[in-house]
Amino acid sequence: MLAAEAPKITDWMQAWGSVVGLLLSGLAAMATWLLFRHEIQVRREEQRDNEAAQARLIVPVLNDLPRGLDEVRSFTIANYSGVPFYDLRVMLLWRERLIGNYPSALHVLMEEVAGSFSYLAVPGVDVAGIAKTGDLAIGVYFTDASGLRWSKLNREPPTRVQSDDRWSQITGREQQRAAARARLEKEMTLRAMARRNKSRFRFAASIAAVVAVAVFLAFLIYR
C-alpha cells in the first residue's frame, strides 16, 4: 500500500513545486519590471538635471535699496556658465505681481549686466513706495545655449517655460481668479499624489502577499 501511495505523494510535491516555481517566476518578472521602471525614472531625472545645468548658473540679484527720492531699484545678473544666454527679460516683482521691468532689450548675456527698473502703473499700488522696501523679488526669463526657455525667481532653481507668462501685471479680480485656480491645481495635484501613493501601497502589499505565500509553500514542501 505504501508503494501505491508513493506516486501520489510525488505527484503532489511536483504539483506544488510547479506552483512555487510559477510564483517565483512571477516575482522575478515583477522585480525586473520595477527595476526597469526605476531606471527610466532615474534617467529622466538625470536628463532634467542636465538640461538645467546651464540655467542654474545665471544669478539675478536685486541691488541695495534706493536711498534718494528719485532713485529706482536696480539689479545685477551674472552668468557663470561660460556660454551665452539669449533674449533676457528682467522683472521686478511684488508678491508674484509684476510692478516693474527692464525696458531695454538684452539679446545676449555673456558675463554680467547691470541696470535699473522702470516702474509700471499698477492700479491701487504705490509702486514707488513698495520699491523702497525689501519685500521684492527679481524674475528673469531667458533662453539657454540649447534653445530651452527658462524662468528664474531670485536664486531659486530654474523652471522650464513655454512662454513668458509666469508673471504678469494683473488686476485684483484676475489675481483672485489666478489664486483660486492655483489652489485648485494644487488640490488636484495632492489628490493625484495620494492616489498614486495608495496604488503603490496596494502593489507593494500584493508583492508582499505573493512572497509570503511562496515562502509558506516552500516551507510545506521542503520541511
ROMARKOL-475934 format. One record per atom (N, C-alpha, C): residue number from 0; chain; atom name; y, z, x. Coordinates in steps of 0.1 Angstrom, whole numbers, m for minus. Example, Ala and Ser with C-alpha at 12.3 -4.5 7.8 and 13.67 -1.06 7.14 Angstrom:
2
NUMAR/0/A/N/m57/78/132
NUMAR/0/A/CA/m45/78/123
NUMAR/0/A/C/m33/78/132
NUMAR/1/A/N/m22/71/128
NUMAR/1/A/CA/m11/71/137
NUMAR/1/A/C/0/79/129
END
This chain:
223
NUMAR/0/A/N/m12/0/8
NUMAR/0/A/CA/0/0/0
NUMAR/0/A/C/12/0/9
NUMAR/1/A/N/12/7/20
NUMAR/1/A/CA/24/7/29
NUMAR/1/A/C/26/m7/34
NUMAR/2/A/N/15/m14/38
NUMAR/2/A/CA/17/m27/43
NUMAR/2/A/C/23/m37/32
NUMAR/3/A/N/20/m34/20
NUMAR/3/A/CA/25/m42/9
NUMAR/3/A/C/40/m39/7
NUMAR/4/A/N/44/m27/9
NUMAR/4/A/CA/58/m23/7
NUMAR/4/A/C/67/m27/19
NUMAR/5/A/N/61/m29/31
NUMAR/5/A/CA/69/m32/42
NUMAR/5/A/C/78/m44/41
NUMAR/6/A/N/73/m55/36
NUMAR/6/A/CA/81/m67/34
NUMAR/6/A/C/93/m64/25
NUMAR/7/A/N/91/m56/15
NUMAR/7/A/CA/102/m53/6
NUMAR/7/A/C/113/m45/13
NUMAR/8/A/N/110/m36/21
NUMAR/8/A/CA/120/m28/29
NUMAR/8/A/C/127/m37/38
NUMAR/9/A/N/119/m46/45
NUMAR/9/A/CA/125/m56/54
NUMAR/9/A/C/135/m65/47
NUMAR/10/A/N/131/m70/35
NUMAR/10/A/CA/140/m79/28
NUMAR/10/A/C/152/m71/24
NUMAR/11/A/N/151/m59/20
NUMAR/11/A/CA/162/m51/16
NUMAR/11/A/C/172/m49/28
NUMAR/12/A/N/166/m46/40
NUMAR/12/A/CA/175/m45/51
NUMAR/12/A/C/182/m58/55
NUMAR/13/A/N/174/m69/54
NUMAR/13/A/CA/180/m82/57
NUMAR/13/A/C/192/m85/47
NUMAR/14/A/N/190/m82/35
NUMAR/14/A/CA/200/m85/25
NUMAR/14/A/C/213/m77/28
NUMAR/15/A/N/211/m64/30
NUMAR/15/A/CA/223/m56/33
NUMAR/15/A/C/229/m60/47
NUMAR/16/A/N/221/m64/56
NUMAR/16/A/CA/226/m69/69
NUMAR/16/A/C/235/m81/66
NUMAR/17/A/N/230/m90/57
NUMAR/17/A/CA/238/m102/54
NUMAR/17/A/C/252/m98/48
NUMAR/18/A/N/251/m88/39
NUMAR/18/A/CA/263/m83/32
NUMAR/18/A/C/273/m77/42
NUMAR/19/A/N/268/m69/52
NUMAR/19/A/CA/276/m63/62
NUMAR/19/A/C/282/m74/71
NUMAR/20/A/N/274/m84/74
NUMAR/20/A/CA/279/m95/83
NUMAR/20/A/C/290/m103/76
NUMAR/21/A/N/288/m105/62
NUMAR/21/A/CA/298/m112/55
NUMAR/21/A/C/311/m104/54
NUMAR/22/A/N/310/m91/52
NUMAR/22/A/CA/322/m82/52
NUMAR/22/A/C/329/m82/65
NUMAR/23/A/N/321/m81/76
NUMAR/23/A/CA/328/m81/89
NUMAR/23/A/C/334/m95/92
NUMAR/24/A/N/328/m106/88
NUMAR/24/A/CA/334/m119/90
NUMAR/24/A/C/347/m120/82
NUMAR/25/A/N/347/m114/70
NUMAR/25/A/CA/360/m114/62
NUMAR/25/A/C/371/m106/69
NUMAR/26/A/N/367/m94/74
NUMAR/26/A/CA/376/m86/81
NUMAR/26/A/C/382/m93/94
NUMAR/27/A/N/373/m100/101
NUMAR/27/A/CA/378/m108/112
NUMAR/27/A/C/387/m119/108
NUMAR/28/A/N/385/m125/97
NUMAR/28/A/CA/394/m136/92
NUMAR/28/A/C/407/m130/88
NUMAR/29/A/N/407/m118/82
NUMAR/29/A/CA/419/m112/78
NUMAR/29/A/C/427/m108/90
NUMAR/30/A/N/421/m102/100
NUMAR/30/A/CA/427/m98/112
NUMAR/30/A/C/434/m110/119
NUMAR/31/A/N/426/m121/120
NUMAR/31/A/CA/432/m133/126
NUMAR/31/A/C/444/m138/118
NUMAR/32/A/N/443/m138/105
NUMAR/32/A/CA/455/m142/97
NUMAR/32/A/C/467/m133/99
NUMAR/33/A/N/465/m120/100
NUMAR/33/A/CA/476/m110/102
NUMAR/33/A/C/482/m113/116
NUMAR/34/A/N/473/m115/126
NUMAR/34/A/CA/479/m117/139
NUMAR/34/A/C/487/m130/140
NUMAR/35/A/N/482/m140/133
NUMAR/35/A/CA/489/m153/133
NUMAR/35/A/C/502/m152/126
NUMAR/36/A/N/502/m144/115
NUMAR/36/A/CA/515/m142/108
NUMAR/36/A/C/525/m134/116
NUMAR/37/A/N/520/m124/123
NUMAR/37/A/CA/528/m116/132
NUMAR/37/A/C/534/m125/143
NUMAR/38/A/N/526/m134/149
NUMAR/38/A/CA/530/m143/159
NUMAR/38/A/C/541/m152/154
NUMAR/39/A/N/540/m157/142
NUMAR/39/A/CA/550/m166/136
NUMAR/39/A/C/563/m158/135
NUMAR/40/A/N/562/m145/130
NUMAR/40/A/CA/574/m137/128
NUMAR/40/A/C/581/m135/141
NUMAR/41/A/N/573/m131/151
NUMAR/41/A/CA/579/m129/165
NUMAR/41/A/C/586/m141/170
NUMAR/42/A/N/580/m153/169
NUMAR/42/A/CA/586/m165/174
NUMAR/42/A/C/599/m168/166
NUMAR/43/A/N/599/m166/153
NUMAR/43/A/CA/612/m168/146
NUMAR/43/A/C/623/m159/150
NUMAR/44/A/N/619/m146/153
NUMAR/44/A/CA/629/m136/158
NUMAR/44/A/C/634/m141/171
NUMAR/45/A/N/625/m145/180
NUMAR/45/A/CA/629/m150/193
NUMAR/45/A/C/638/m162/192
NUMAR/46/A/N/635/m171/183
NUMAR/46/A/CA/644/m183/181
NUMAR/46/A/C/658/m179/176
NUMAR/47/A/N/658/m169/167
NUMAR/47/A/CA/671/m165/162
NUMAR/47/A/C/679/m158/173
NUMAR/48/A/N/672/m150/181
NUMAR/48/A/CA/678/m143/192
NUMAR/48/A/C/683/m153/203
NUMAR/49/A/N/676/m164/205
NUMAR/49/A/CA/680/m174/215
NUMAR/49/A/C/692/m182/210
NUMAR/50/A/N/692/m185/196
NUMAR/50/A/CA/703/m192/190
NUMAR/50/A/C/716/m184/192
NUMAR/51/A/N/715/m171/190
NUMAR/51/A/CA/727/m162/191
NUMAR/51/A/C/731/m158/205
NUMAR/52/A/N/724/m163/215
NUMAR/52/A/CA/727/m158/229
NUMAR/52/A/C/741/m161/233
NUMAR/53/A/N/746/m173/231
NUMAR/53/A/CA/759/m176/235
NUMAR/53/A/C/770/m169/226
NUMAR/54/A/N/767/m169/213
NUMAR/54/A/CA/776/m164/203
NUMAR/54/A/C/779/m149/205
NUMAR/55/A/N/769/m142/211
NUMAR/55/A/CA/771/m128/214
NUMAR/55/A/C/781/m126/225
NUMAR/56/A/N/784/m136/233
NUMAR/56/A/CA/793/m134/244
NUMAR/56/A/C/807/m138/242
NUMAR/57/A/N/811/m140/229
NUMAR/57/A/CA/825/m141/226
NUMAR/57/A/C/830/m128/221
NUMAR/58/A/N/841/m123/226
NUMAR/58/A/CA/845/m109/223
NUMAR/58/A/C/860/m110/217
NUMAR/59/A/N/862/m108/204
NUMAR/59/A/CA/875/m108/199
NUMAR/59/A/C/880/m93/198
NUMAR/60/A/N/893/m91/202
NUMAR/60/A/CA/898/m77/203
NUMAR/60/A/C/912/m77/197
NUMAR/61/A/N/915/m68/188
NUMAR/61/A/CA/929/m66/184
NUMAR/61/A/C/936/m58/195
NUMAR/62/A/N/948/m62/198
NUMAR/62/A/CA/956/m55/208
NUMAR/62/A/C/963/m43/202
NUMAR/63/A/N/970/m36/211
NUMAR/63/A/CA/977/m23/206
NUMAR/63/A/C/986/m26/194
NUMAR/64/A/N/988/m15/187
NUMAR/64/A/CA/997/m16/175
NUMAR/64/A/C/1011/m20/180
NUMAR/65/A/N/1018/m28/171
NUMAR/65/A/CA/1031/m32/174
NUMAR/65/A/C/1041/m20/173
NUMAR/66/A/N/1050/m20/182
NUMAR/66/A/CA/1060/m9/182
NUMAR/66/A/C/1073/m12/176
NUMAR/67/A/N/1078/m24/179
NUMAR/67/A/CA/1091/m29/174
NUMAR/67/A/C/1090/m33/160
NUMAR/68/A/N/1102/m33/153
NUMAR/68/A/CA/1102/m37/139
NUMAR/68/A/C/1098/m51/137
NUMAR/69/A/N/1101/m60/146
NUMAR/69/A/CA/1098/m74/145
NUMAR/69/A/C/1085/m79/151
NUMAR/70/A/N/1078/m69/157
NUMAR/70/A/CA/1066/m73/164
NUMAR/70/A/C/1055/m75/154
NUMAR/71/A/N/1045/m83/157
NUMAR/71/A/CA/1034/m85/148
NUMAR/71/A/C/1021/m82/156
NUMAR/72/A/N/1010/m81/149
NUMAR/72/A/CA/997/m78/156
NUMAR/72/A/C/993/m90/164
NUMAR/73/A/N/987/m87/176
NUMAR/73/A/CA/983/m97/185
NUMAR/73/A/C/968/m95/188
NUMAR/74/A/N/962/m105/195
NUMAR/74/A/CA/948/m104/198
NUMAR/74/A/C/945/m111/211
NUMAR/75/A/N/933/m108/216
NUMAR/75/A/CA/927/m114/228
NUMAR/75/A/C/913/m118/225
NUMAR/76/A/N/909/m130/228
NUMAR/76/A/CA/895/m134/226
NUMAR/76/A/C/890/m139/240
NUMAR/77/A/N/879/m133/244
NUMAR/77/A/CA/873/m136/257
NUMAR/77/A/C/860/m143/256
NUMAR/78/A/N/857/m153/264
NUMAR/78/A/CA/845/m160/264
NUMAR/78/A/C/837/m157/277
NUMAR/79/A/N/826/m149/276
NUMAR/79/A/CA/819/m146/288
NUMAR/79/A/C/806/m154/290
NUMAR/80/A/N/805/m165/282
NUMAR/80/A/CA/792/m172/283
NUMAR/80/A/C/792/m183/294
NUMAR/81/A/N/804/m187/299
NUMAR/81/A/CA/804/m197/309
NUMAR/81/A/C/804/m211/304
NUMAR/82/A/N/802/m213/291
NUMAR/82/A/CA/803/m226/284
NUMAR/82/A/C/813/m225/273
NUMAR/83/A/N/818/m236/269
NUMAR/83/A/CA/829/m235/259
NUMAR/83/A/C/825/m232/245
NUMAR/84/A/N/834/m226/237
NUMAR/84/A/CA/833/m226/222
NUMAR/84/A/C/843/m236/217
NUMAR/85/A/N/840/m240/204
NUMAR/85/A/CA/849/m250/198
NUMAR/85/A/C/853/m246/184
NUMAR/86/A/N/865/m252/180
NUMAR/86/A/CA/870/m250/167
NUMAR/86/A/C/871/m236/162
NUMAR/87/A/N/879/m228/170
NUMAR/87/A/CA/880/m214/166
NUMAR/87/A/C/891/m212/155
NUMAR/88/A/N/887/m203/146
NUMAR/88/A/CA/897/m198/136
NUMAR/88/A/C/897/m183/137
NUMAR/89/A/N/909/m178/138
NUMAR/89/A/CA/911/m163/140
NUMAR/89/A/C/918/m157/128
NUMAR/90/A/N/912/m146/123
NUMAR/90/A/CA/917/m140/110
NUMAR/90/A/C/920/m125/113
NUMAR/91/A/N/931/m121/106
NUMAR/91/A/CA/934/m107/106
NUMAR/91/A/C/930/m101/92
NUMAR/92/A/N/922/m91/92
NUMAR/92/A/CA/915/m86/80
NUMAR/92/A/C/919/m72/77
NUMAR/93/A/N/920/m69/65
NUMAR/93/A/CA/922/m55/60
NUMAR/93/A/C/912/m53/48
NUMAR/94/A/N/902/m44/51
NUMAR/94/A/CA/892/m42/41
NUMAR/94/A/C/885/m55/37
NUMAR/95/A/N/881/m63/47
NUMAR/95/A/CA/874/m75/44
NUMAR/95/A/C/883/m85/37
NUMAR/96/A/N/896/m83/37
NUMAR/96/A/CA/905/m92/29
NUMAR/96/A/C/915/m98/39
NUMAR/97/A/N/916/m111/38
NUMAR/97/A/CA/925/m119/47
NUMAR/97/A/C/939/m116/45
NUMAR/98/A/N/946/m111/55
NUMAR/98/A/CA/961/m108/54
NUMAR/98/A/C/969/m116/65
NUMAR/99/A/N/962/m122/74
NUMAR/99/A/CA/969/m130/84
NUMAR/99/A/C/960/m139/92
NUMAR/100/A/N/965/m148/99
NUMAR/100/A/CA/957/m157/107
NUMAR/100/A/C/965/m162/119
NUMAR/101/A/N/958/m169/128
NUMAR/101/A/CA/965/m176/139
NUMAR/101/A/C/967/m190/135
NUMAR/102/A/N/979/m195/133
NUMAR/102/A/CA/981/m208/127
NUMAR/102/A/C/978/m220/137
NUMAR/103/A/N/979/m217/150
NUMAR/103/A/CA/977/m228/159
NUMAR/103/A/C/962/m232/161
NUMAR/104/A/N/959/m244/163
NUMAR/104/A/CA/945/m248/164
NUMAR/104/A/C/940/m244/178
NUMAR/105/A/N/928/m239/178
NUMAR/105/A/CA/921/m236/190
NUMAR/105/A/C/908/m244/191
NUMAR/106/A/N/910/m256/197
NUMAR/106/A/CA/899/m266/197
NUMAR/106/A/C/888/m262/207
NUMAR/107/A/N/892/m256/218
NUMAR/107/A/CA/882/m253/228
NUMAR/107/A/C/886/m240/235
NUMAR/108/A/N/876/m231/237
NUMAR/108/A/CA/879/m218/244
NUMAR/108/A/C/869/m218/256
NUMAR/109/A/N/875/m218/268
NUMAR/109/A/CA/867/m218/280
NUMAR/109/A/C/865/m203/285
NUMAR/110/A/N/876/m196/286
NUMAR/110/A/CA/875/m183/292
NUMAR/110/A/C/882/m172/283
NUMAR/111/A/N/895/m173/281
NUMAR/111/A/CA/902/m163/274
NUMAR/111/A/C/915/m169/267
NUMAR/112/A/N/918/m164/255
NUMAR/112/A/CA/930/m168/249
NUMAR/112/A/C/936/m156/242
NUMAR/113/A/N/950/m156/242
NUMAR/113/A/CA/957/m145/235
NUMAR/113/A/C/967/m151/226
NUMAR/114/A/N/970/m144/215
NUMAR/114/A/CA/980/m149/206
NUMAR/114/A/C/984/m139/196
NUMAR/115/A/N/993/m142/187
NUMAR/115/A/CA/998/m133/177
NUMAR/115/A/C/996/m139/163
NUMAR/116/A/N/994/m130/153
NUMAR/116/A/CA/990/m134/140
NUMAR/116/A/C/1003/m138/132
NUMAR/117/A/N/1001/m147/122
NUMAR/117/A/CA/1011/m149/112
NUMAR/117/A/C/1006/m142/99
NUMAR/118/A/N/1015/m134/93
NUMAR/118/A/CA/1011/m126/82
NUMAR/118/A/C/1011/m136/69
NUMAR/119/A/N/1002/m133/60
NUMAR/119/A/CA/1002/m141/48
NUMAR/119/A/C/1008/m132/36
NUMAR/120/A/N/1013/m139/26
NUMAR/120/A/CA/1018/m132/15
NUMAR/120/A/C/1007/m129/5
NUMAR/121/A/N/1004/m116/4
NUMAR/121/A/CA/993/m111/m4
NUMAR/121/A/C/999/m103/m16
NUMAR/122/A/N/997/m107/m28
NUMAR/122/A/CA/1003/m100/m40
NUMAR/122/A/C/999/m86/m40
NUMAR/123/A/N/1009/m77/m41
NUMAR/123/A/CA/1006/m62/m42
NUMAR/123/A/C/1002/m56/m29
NUMAR/124/A/N/1004/m62/m18
NUMAR/124/A/CA/1000/m57/m5
NUMAR/124/A/C/1012/m58/5
NUMAR/125/A/N/1016/m46/11
NUMAR/125/A/CA/1026/m46/21
NUMAR/125/A/C/1019/m50/34
NUMAR/126/A/N/1018/m63/37
NUMAR/126/A/CA/1011/m67/49
NUMAR/126/A/C/1017/m62/62
NUMAR/127/A/N/1030/m63/63
NUMAR/127/A/CA/1037/m59/75
NUMAR/127/A/C/1035/m44/77
NUMAR/128/A/N/1035/m36/67
NUMAR/128/A/CA/1033/m22/68
NUMAR/128/A/C/1018/m19/72
NUMAR/129/A/N/1009/m26/66
NUMAR/129/A/CA/995/m23/69
NUMAR/129/A/C/992/m28/83
NUMAR/130/A/N/998/m38/88
NUMAR/130/A/CA/995/m43/101
NUMAR/130/A/C/999/m34/112
NUMAR/131/A/N/1007/m24/109
NUMAR/131/A/CA/1011/m14/119
NUMAR/131/A/C/1002/m2/118
NUMAR/132/A/N/991/m3/111
NUMAR/132/A/CA/981/8/110
NUMAR/132/A/C/968/4/118
NUMAR/133/A/N/959/13/120
NUMAR/133/A/CA/947/10/128
NUMAR/133/A/C/935/5/119
NUMAR/134/A/N/938/4/106
NUMAR/134/A/CA/927/1/96
NUMAR/134/A/C/926/m14/94
NUMAR/135/A/N/924/m21/106
NUMAR/135/A/CA/924/m36/105
NUMAR/135/A/C/912/m41/113
NUMAR/136/A/N/909/m53/111
NUMAR/136/A/CA/898/m59/119
NUMAR/136/A/C/902/m74/122
NUMAR/137/A/N/895/m79/132
NUMAR/137/A/CA/897/m93/136
NUMAR/137/A/C/884/m101/133
NUMAR/138/A/N/885/m112/126
NUMAR/138/A/CA/874/m120/123
NUMAR/138/A/C/876/m134/130
NUMAR/139/A/N/865/m140/135
NUMAR/139/A/CA/866/m152/142
NUMAR/139/A/C/855/m162/136
NUMAR/140/A/N/858/m174/134
NUMAR/140/A/CA/849/m185/132
NUMAR/140/A/C/848/m194/144
NUMAR/141/A/N/837/m198/148
NUMAR/141/A/CA/836/m207/160
NUMAR/141/A/C/823/m214/160
NUMAR/142/A/N/823/m225/168
NUMAR/142/A/CA/811/m233/170
NUMAR/142/A/C/806/m232/184
NUMAR/143/A/N/793/m230/186
NUMAR/143/A/CA/788/m228/200
NUMAR/143/A/C/785/m242/206
NUMAR/144/A/N/780/m241/218
NUMAR/144/A/CA/777/m254/226
NUMAR/144/A/C/766/m262/219
NUMAR/145/A/N/758/m255/211
NUMAR/145/A/CA/747/m262/204
NUMAR/145/A/C/751/m268/191
NUMAR/146/A/N/763/m266/187
NUMAR/146/A/CA/768/m271/174
NUMAR/146/A/C/766/m262/163
NUMAR/147/A/N/762/m249/165
NUMAR/147/A/CA/759/m240/154
NUMAR/147/A/C/772/m233/151
NUMAR/148/A/N/775/m231/138
NUMAR/148/A/CA/787/m224/134
NUMAR/148/A/C/784/m209/131
NUMAR/149/A/N/794/m201/136
NUMAR/149/A/CA/792/m186/136
NUMAR/149/A/C/804/m179/131
NUMAR/150/A/N/803/m167/126
NUMAR/150/A/CA/814/m158/124
NUMAR/150/A/C/811/m145/131
NUMAR/151/A/N/822/m138/135
NUMAR/151/A/CA/820/m125/141
NUMAR/151/A/C/832/m116/138
NUMAR/152/A/N/828/m104/134
NUMAR/152/A/CA/838/m94/130
NUMAR/152/A/C/839/m83/141
NUMAR/153/A/N/850/m82/147
NUMAR/153/A/CA/852/m73/158
NUMAR/153/A/C/841/m75/169
NUMAR/154/A/N/834/m64/173
NUMAR/154/A/CA/824/m66/183
NUMAR/154/A/C/810/m65/177
NUMAR/155/A/N/809/m68/164
NUMAR/155/A/CA/796/m68/157
NUMAR/155/A/C/788/m80/161
NUMAR/156/A/N/775/m80/159
NUMAR/156/A/CA/767/m92/162
NUMAR/156/A/C/772/m104/154
NUMAR/157/A/N/770/m116/159
NUMAR/157/A/CA/775/m128/152
NUMAR/157/A/C/766/m131/140
NUMAR/158/A/N/772/m138/130
NUMAR/158/A/CA/764/m142/118
NUMAR/158/A/C/765/m157/116
NUMAR/159/A/N/754/m164/114
NUMAR/159/A/CA/754/m178/112
NUMAR/159/A/C/761/m181/98
NUMAR/160/A/N/769/m191/98
NUMAR/160/A/CA/776/m195/86
NUMAR/160/A/C/775/m210/84
NUMAR/161/A/N/775/m215/72
NUMAR/161/A/CA/775/m229/69
NUMAR/161/A/C/789/m234/67
NUMAR/162/A/N/798/m226/63
NUMAR/162/A/CA/812/m229/60
NUMAR/162/A/C/821/m217/63
NUMAR/163/A/N/833/m219/65
NUMAR/163/A/CA/843/m208/68
NUMAR/163/A/C/847/m201/56
NUMAR/164/A/N/838/m194/49
NUMAR/164/A/CA/842/m188/36
NUMAR/164/A/C/838/m173/36
NUMAR/165/A/N/835/m168/48
NUMAR/165/A/CA/831/m153/48
NUMAR/165/A/C/843/m145/44
NUMAR/166/A/N/855/m148/48
NUMAR/166/A/CA/867/m141/45
NUMAR/166/A/C/877/m150/39
NUMAR/167/A/N/883/m146/28
NUMAR/167/A/CA/893/m154/22
NUMAR/167/A/C/904/m146/15
NUMAR/168/A/N/915/m152/13
NUMAR/168/A/CA/926/m145/6
NUMAR/168/A/C/923/m146/m9
NUMAR/169/A/N/920/m134/m15
NUMAR/169/A/CA/916/m135/m29
NUMAR/169/A/C/925/m125/m37
NUMAR/170/A/N/926/m127/m50
NUMAR/170/A/CA/933/m118/m59
NUMAR/170/A/C/925/m106/m62
NUMAR/171/A/N/932/m96/m69
NUMAR/171/A/CA/925/m84/m72
NUMAR/171/A/C/913/m86/m81
NUMAR/172/A/N/914/m95/m91
NUMAR/172/A/CA/903/m97/m101
NUMAR/172/A/C/892/m105/m94
NUMAR/173/A/N/895/m114/m85
NUMAR/173/A/CA/885/m121/m78
NUMAR/173/A/C/878/m112/m68
NUMAR/174/A/N/886/m102/m62
NUMAR/174/A/CA/880/m93/m53
NUMAR/174/A/C/870/m84/m61
NUMAR/175/A/N/873/m80/m73
NUMAR/175/A/CA/864/m72/m81
NUMAR/175/A/C/851/m80/m84
NUMAR/176/A/N/853/m92/m88
NUMAR/176/A/CA/841/m101/m91
NUMAR/176/A/C/833/m102/m78
NUMAR/177/A/N/839/m104/m67
NUMAR/177/A/CA/831/m106/m54
NUMAR/177/A/C/824/m93/m51
NUMAR/178/A/N/831/m81/m53
NUMAR/178/A/CA/824/m68/m50
NUMAR/178/A/C/812/m66/m60
NUMAR/179/A/N/814/m70/m73
NUMAR/179/A/CA/803/m69/m82
NUMAR/179/A/C/791/m78/m78
NUMAR/180/A/N/795/m90/m74
NUMAR/180/A/CA/784/m100/m70
NUMAR/180/A/C/777/m95/m58
NUMAR/181/A/N/785/m89/m48
NUMAR/181/A/CA/778/m83/m36
NUMAR/181/A/C/769/m72/m40
NUMAR/182/A/N/773/m63/m49
NUMAR/182/A/CA/765/m52/m53
NUMAR/182/A/C/752/m57/m60
NUMAR/183/A/N/753/m67/m68
NUMAR/183/A/CA/742/m73/m75
NUMAR/183/A/C/732/m79/m65
NUMAR/184/A/N/738/m87/m55
NUMAR/184/A/CA/729/m93/m45
NUMAR/184/A/C/722/m82/m36
NUMAR/185/A/N/729/m71/m33
NUMAR/185/A/CA/723/m60/m26
NUMAR/185/A/C/712/m54/m34
NUMAR/186/A/N/714/m52/m47
NUMAR/186/A/CA/704/m46/m55
NUMAR/186/A/C/692/m55/m56
NUMAR/187/A/N/694/m68/m57
NUMAR/187/A/CA/683/m77/m58
NUMAR/187/A/C/675/m77/m45
NUMAR/188/A/N/682/m76/m34
NUMAR/188/A/CA/676/m76/m21
NUMAR/188/A/C/667/m64/m19
NUMAR/189/A/N/673/m52/m23
NUMAR/189/A/CA/665/m40/m23
NUMAR/189/A/C/652/m40/m31
NUMAR/190/A/N/654/m46/m43
NUMAR/190/A/CA/642/m47/m52
NUMAR/190/A/C/631/m56/m46
NUMAR/191/A/N/636/m67/m40
NUMAR/191/A/CA/627/m77/m33
NUMAR/191/A/C/620/m70/m21
NUMAR/192/A/N/627/m62/m14
NUMAR/192/A/CA/621/m54/m3
NUMAR/192/A/C/611/m44/m8
NUMAR/193/A/N/614/m38/m19
NUMAR/193/A/CA/605/m28/m25
NUMAR/193/A/C/592/m35/m29
NUMAR/194/A/N/593/m47/m36
NUMAR/194/A/CA/581/m54/m40
NUMAR/194/A/C/573/m59/m28
NUMAR/195/A/N/580/m63/m17
NUMAR/195/A/CA/572/m67/m5
NUMAR/195/A/C/565/m55/1
NUMAR/196/A/N/572/m44/2
NUMAR/196/A/CA/565/m32/7
NUMAR/196/A/C/553/m28/m1
NUMAR/197/A/N/555/m29/m14
NUMAR/197/A/CA/544/m25/m23
NUMAR/197/A/C/532/m34/m21
NUMAR/198/A/N/535/m47/m20
NUMAR/198/A/CA/524/m57/m17
NUMAR/198/A/C/517/m54/m4
NUMAR/199/A/N/525/m51/6
NUMAR/199/A/CA/519/m48/19
NUMAR/199/A/C/510/m36/19
NUMAR/200/A/N/515/m26/11
NUMAR/200/A/CA/507/m14/10
NUMAR/200/A/C/494/m17/3
NUMAR/201/A/N/494/m25/m8
NUMAR/201/A/CA/482/m28/m15
NUMAR/201/A/C/473/m36/m6
NUMAR/202/A/N/478/m45/2
NUMAR/202/A/CA/470/m53/11
NUMAR/202/A/C/463/m44/21
NUMAR/203/A/N/471/m35/27
NUMAR/203/A/CA/466/m26/37
NUMAR/203/A/C/455/m17/31
NUMAR/204/A/N/457/m12/18
NUMAR/204/A/CA/448/m4/12
NUMAR/204/A/C/435/m11/9
NUMAR/205/A/N/436/m24/6
NUMAR/205/A/CA/424/m33/3
NUMAR/205/A/C/416/m34/16
NUMAR/206/A/N/423/m37/27
NUMAR/206/A/CA/416/m38/40
NUMAR/206/A/C/409/m25/44
NUMAR/207/A/N/416/m14/42
NUMAR/207/A/CA/410/m1/45
NUMAR/207/A/C/398/2/36
NUMAR/208/A/N/398/m2/23
NUMAR/208/A/CA/386/0/15
NUMAR/208/A/C/375/m9/19
NUMAR/209/A/N/378/m21/23
NUMAR/209/A/CA/367/m30/28
NUMAR/209/A/C/361/m24/41
NUMAR/210/A/N/369/m20/50
NUMAR/210/A/CA/364/m14/62
NUMAR/210/A/C/355/m2/59
NUMAR/211/A/N/360/7/50
NUMAR/211/A/CA/352/19/46
NUMAR/211/A/C/339/15/40
NUMAR/212/A/N/338/5/32
NUMAR/212/A/CA/326/0/26
NUMAR/212/A/C/317/m5/37
NUMAR/213/A/N/322/m13/46
NUMAR/213/A/CA/314/m19/57
NUMAR/213/A/C/308/m8/65
NUMAR/214/A/N/316/2/69
NUMAR/214/A/CA/311/13/77
NUMAR/214/A/C/300/21/70
NUMAR/215/A/N/302/23/57
NUMAR/215/A/CA/292/31/49
NUMAR/215/A/C/279/23/48
NUMAR/216/A/N/280/10/46
NUMAR/216/A/CA/268/2/45
NUMAR/216/A/C/261/1/59
NUMAR/217/A/N/268/0/69
NUMAR/217/A/CA/263/0/83
NUMAR/217/A/C/256/14/85
NUMAR/218/A/N/262/24/80
NUMAR/218/A/CA/256/38/82
NUMAR/218/A/C/242/38/75
NUMAR/219/A/N/242/33/62
NUMAR/219/A/CA/230/33/54
NUMAR/219/A/C/218/25/61
NUMAR/220/A/N/222/14/67
NUMAR/220/A/CA/212/5/72
NUMAR/220/A/C/207/10/86
NUMAR/221/A/N/216/15/94
NUMAR/221/A/CA/211/18/108
NUMAR/221/A/C/209/33/110
NUMAR/222/A/N/210/41/100
NUMAR/222/A/CA/207/56/102
NUMAR/222/A/C/193/58/105
END
